[in-house]
Structures are given as C-alpha cells and as structure tokens.
Amino acid sequence: MWDGNLDNMSLHDAEVIYDNDTYGEIGYWTGTQSNGTYSGNNCNDWSSDTYTDNGTWGSFLSKDSQWIDNSTFSCSSSKYFLCFKYN
C-alpha cells in the first residue's frame, strides 16, 4: 500500500468514502510523498487553513502514486483527513 500504488482498486472503488467527485479534486490531506515519507507540506502541522500554507493531498480516484501524493495545494481548500492504523 505504501509503495506508491494500490494494487486492485482506488479508495473510491473500495468504498472507503462515497463522494461524487468524478475528477479526483476533493481528496484528502496526507502530508506524505508517494514513497510514504513526510512531504514537508502539512498546513503548519494541520493547524492552518490559509492560502499561504500548503499541504500534500491524495486522490480517492487514483491507484497510482496520486492516491497519497496528488500534489500540493493551499490549506484554504476543503479536503478530508484520511487516517490509517498500521500494525
């Protein structure tokens, strides 16, 4: 999962969340590069909602590295938070 690719389906296909986003623009904040390491872009430790701070986000519709690292976007944008438990 953290190697940058989802093997079988996108998070949207797996019904992790239902959204009507056919272009993958809603997404969720990750703060993570496609290889699973910290990107350095996390909206000032997730405390900022201003356009001057940035966060890395992922797309519900992607199976490639964009599922966790679609791009960096202004923190003033509305995105979900997606949390995982790793054992």
N, C-alpha and C positions, 0 to 999 in steps of 0.2 A: 504494500500500500504506500509506503513512504519512498519508494524508488522513483517516483515521478509519474507512474502510470497506474491506472485502475484496470485490472485485468478483464473484467467481463462487462461492466456497465458503469454509467455515470451515477453520481449520487442521486440525481433526479430520477433515473431509471430504477434505482433501488428503492425509491420512495422514502429516502431519508427525510425529505421535506417536499411538500407539494407546493409548487409555485406555477404561475402562468408565464414565466419568463422564457420565451422561445429563443432569445438571443444570448442568454447567459450573462446578463448585465446586473441582475440583482445580487447574486453571490453572497459571500460571507468573508469576514476578516480572518486572516490566518497569521500574518506576520512571519511567514515561512517561505523560504526558497523552494524550488521544485525538488531539491535533493533532501528536504526535510530539515535543513539548518535555518537558524534565525536570519531573517532578511534585513533587520535593522530598521524596518518600517512598521511601526506598531502604534501609530496615533498617540505618541507620547505615553507609552505604557497603557494604552487603551483608555486614557483619561481625556482625550481631546476630540472635539467634534468641529474643529475649524478647518478652513480650506488651506491654511498654511502648513498643516501637518499632513503626513501621508501614511498610508497603511497598505500592506500587501494583501490581496484578496484572491479567493478562488472561485471557480465557476461550478455550479451544480450540473451543468450540461457536459462538462469535459471528462474524458477518460485519459487524456494525456497530461502532461505536467501542469496544464492550466487548471486542473481540479484543485490544486493547492497554491499555485503561483500564476494567476492570470495576468496580473500587472500590479502596478502601484497606483493608488487613487487617493484623492483628497479625503480626509477624515470627515468632511462635512457631508459625505454621501451616506445614504442609508444602506447598511448591509447587515446580515445576520452574523451571529457568532456560532461557530461550529466547534463543539468540544468532543474530544475522544478520550477514552480511557485505555491506557496501554498497560498490559500486564507483562 
